[in-house]
Amino acid sequence: MSARILVVDDVIPNVKILEAKLSVEYYDVVTAYNGPDALKIAREQQPDLILLDVMMPQMDGFEVCRRLKEDRHTAHIPVVMVTALSEAADRVQGLEVGADDFLTKPVDDLSLFARVKSLLRLKMMMDEFRLREETSSELGVISMSDRKEEAIQRARILVIDDNEYSVRLIREVYAETYDVTLGSDMEEARVLLSGGDFDLVVISLDSAHFDPLRLCSRIRSMEETRQLPILTLVDESDRDKLIKGLDLGVNDYVMRPIDTNELIVRTRTQILRKQYQDRLRHNFHRSLELAVTDSLTGLYNRRYMSNHLDAILQRARMDYKPVCVMIMDIDFFKPVNDTHGHDVGDEVIKEFARRIATGVRGIDLACRYGGEEFVVVMPDTEISLAMAVAERLRRQIADKPFAARKGAISINLTCSIGVTVSGEEEMADSLLKRADEALYKAKKDGRNRVVVAPSNVRSFSQPPGIAAR
């Protein structure tokens, strides 16, 4: 997972050590040696994560973090405080100003990379929702979400723990603010999670009666709980379990013995983040209903795709990542309408769109470009992968007949696909034009094929079996 990380510390050797460790793992590292420079770099370069020292002259890490979170341009960037401070009060202070986690010096490599990967995964998902919301706002469909914290209205928390002492402590801490449901084993947790709309699940990693890591994995694999925040309770001796848990998708943790203030702050942070995430998702879906989807297929429409593609390309230029585009067209579609009628043609269009939507990734942008023409935008994708996806989609269209009028009509169809990859300074219009030219060549060369138009900046190798311009 490639990302840009800002390392902030006034001690040069500390910066160099972290920079070396992160660079070995292929992260793009930028550095700052004081608070004001860190704020300036964060705003200008928009890193994906900030590792921030606490004890610095001029402006300490707490103040830097507070200012980062108050600035709407940097508030979404995860902040990990790297410090020699180990008191619970220091962690609470950092969490209250917006820090996502703490790492204690000297930094353990396993803890460092587990936390970095966990936070980057979360940010990648949130960035996609924020980017789509910004696009919808620019179209005038919705207003941007208010980032101010809202009061938590009896959020629901599921606690899975078989330790009677900690269960009693958690119940007392949560009693006045949250609705708490208790579970003590794997099967009970599964039933509760499948039927309850929870805002947070708290899981003890030292259970003697079930495998807590398997439970965390199951939560992340179930559609209804995939976005549910997981807060774990961890003994110092279970640090290896914690690192594995973070890799599986655990969001946060509290070390035992439990400091109640830290538990309160970390719980509140996770619930507020979920509320914000739910609000982004709600606005995103509402915007689709209002203006940015095609009424027949449910895919994005051309207007939304054109605006969103500009934003995707802008972000890709900042991150030095390629964007691939494919344009698909149903071969000989006019005879379908002429022979069977437009109602059958509409059924075919809807099924064609469904096959596209199920054949691409969640981060890809699929849209109906017009008539029987469709576009798929694939962020952070090399041309070789885009070509493989295009060939798979072509086969899925050709290999299975299209049924209409409740199965009374069966129609064999194929499609032609043009694929290209963005150049370093690519604009949306030129990228779509080159993909369209590749589509035209696919039609001209006999249809039912994929043709690749390499970037006008650099070319990519072509796998056998796929035509290249």
C-alpha positions, 0 to 999 in steps of 0.5 A: 500500500503506497502512501505519503507520510509526514514525519515531524520531530525536532531531533534529526536522528529520530526523523532519519530513523523513521524515514529509513524504516518507512522508505524501505517499505516503499512509503513516500516520506516527507519531513518537518522539524517543527510545528509551524513547518509541519502545518504548512507541509500538511496543508500543501502536500496533503500527506496520507498519515502524520507521525508527530513528535509530542515534545518539540520547541515553539509548538508541541505536538498537542498544539500541532495536532489540535490545529491540524484537526481544526483546519478543514483541509487537514482534519481528515489526515490520521495523526499518530503521536510518537512520544516518550510519554507513557502516562495515560493522562498524556494519551488522553490529552492527545486523543482529545485534540484529535490524535488517532493513536500513540507510539512509544519511543523507541518505536517497535517496527511491528507496531509501527507498520501495523498501525500505519497500514490500519490507519491508511486503509481507513483513510483510503475508504474515507477519502473515496467517500469524501471525494464523491461527496465533493463531486456531488456538492460541486454539481449542486446536488447536496451540501457538504457535511458539517464536520463539527462533532455532534452529540452522541444520541444513545449510541449502541455498543456491543461488548464481547468479554468473558472477564466479569471484572472488566465487564462490570467496569465497562458497564459502569463507564458506559451506563449514562451515555450508551446503550450496552449489550453484553455477549460472552462467546463467539456464537452469541456475538454472531447472532447479536451482530447479525441482528443489531444496528451497533455503533461500536463493538468492544472485544477482549483479546484475552478471552479463554472461551473463544478466538477473539481474532477470528471474531474480528475477522468475521466482523470484517468479512460480513457485509452488515458489519464491515464498517463497524468500528472495533475497539479491543481490550489488550493485555501487555502480554498480548501485543502480538495479538494486537498487531495481528488484530490491527492487520485484520481491521481492528480500529483502536485499542485500550491497554489493561489495566483499563484507564477509564478516561482513556476508554471514554475518549477512545470510545467517543472518537470511534463513535463520532468517526462512524457517525461522520462516515455514516453521514458521508455514506448517506449523503453519497447515496442521497446524491445518487438518488437525486441527480447522478445516476442513470435512471434505467441502470442505476449506474452513474450518469455521464455528468457525474462521471465527467466531474468525478474523473477530473477529481480522480486525475487530480488526486492521481497526479499528486500521488503519482499513480495511474488511472485507467479508463475503458469505454464499452459498447454493445455490438449490433444493439440497434437490431435488438430494438428493431426486432424485439422492441425498446422494452426488451432493449431496456432489459438488455441494457440493465443486464449489461450494466449489472454485469459490469457493476459486478465485474469491477472493484468497489473503488472503480467508477462505472457509468452509463455514458449514453445509449448502449455505451458504458465507461469504467474508471479505475483509479490506482490501476496499471494498464496490465490489470485494466486489460485483464479486467476488460478481457474478463468483462468481454467474456462475461458478455459474450459467454452468457445469453441475455434473457428478456421478457421473463426468459421468453427471449434469449439474445446472444450479444458481444461488446467492444472495449477500448482501454487506455491509461492516464499520462502524467499531466492527463486531462479527462477529455484527452483520456476519454478521447483516446479510450474512444479511439481504441473503441472505434478501432475495436469496432473497425477490426471486427468487434467483440475484442479489447483494444488498448491505446497506450498513454501518450506519455509512456507505453505499457507492455501488452499481454498476449491475446489483446490487441494493441494500437 
